[in-house]
Amino acid sequence: MLNRVILIGRLTRDPELRYTPTGIAVTQFTLAVDRPFTNSQGEREADFIPIVTWRQLAETCANYLRKGRLTAVEGRIQVRSYDNNEGRRVYVTEVIADNVRFLESIRNDDSSGGGSYGNRDLPLNRDDSKQDPFANDGSPIDLSDDDLPF
């Protein structure tokens, strides 16, 4: 069986970072994903997909993602349910992300450029942001054939 989803869209608001009672970070945000067609008035519609990230990825998303940023999310669809205050069963469908890719660089005083953070990746520290690894983008790189892995 396969449960895999890849989405590209824009954040509708800043991520909300919370911690479980046991101290595990969880972040929630909503991704607006355009539909590939227009409606009868010629306007493009979007779906608003709830995204959940956990642990270190949650903290990275909370630190670096902002409303309006173009973002790619890879994960799985999960359906959960709970009883609301009126005693009715409520079903929630959301994407549990295990990989988030920042598709736009952060402007002005924010920190890093585009990047990808999954469960195995470490987030950039705010202090490291002043050392832009892409500052000399486009200039020649001094590499010998011995440095290449292939």
Phi, psi and omega in degrees: 000153184225131176224091184220138179220142174233126182231146171231126180193191181245143178292136180274341177200168177297146178297148177256117179263129176224169177232140176288166177303336178270004175090014179273130181285139175220132180239139176237139172207167181244135180251125175270117183244120181294143173279153185280013181217170178252158179278186184295339176269004179081013180263146178275134178257164180226154171257143181250106189256122176286134182240140177233132174236153184235158171058228185295323177298323178297316180293322178296315179298318180296326182282326191245339180271145178220163178307134177090348182288136176285126189218142173253138181232134175236133181183210181228154177274136179227138176245126177233164180220156176206164176264127181279185183298334180272002179083009179268145178283127179245131178254135180236126175252127182213164176259125174267107186276137172244358176209128178232130180243127178273114188267351177236146176284153179280137184269161172056239189273000178288178195271267197269173173275195180299149181197173178233132181228122176238193182297333184266349185270151177262142178286158174283143174278148178302324181292332180282351186291338182287342178262086184285115181291348181251016183300324181260030181302129179101344178274154182298148178250133180275098181230138173260163179297335179291337181280343184277140182279000183229000000 
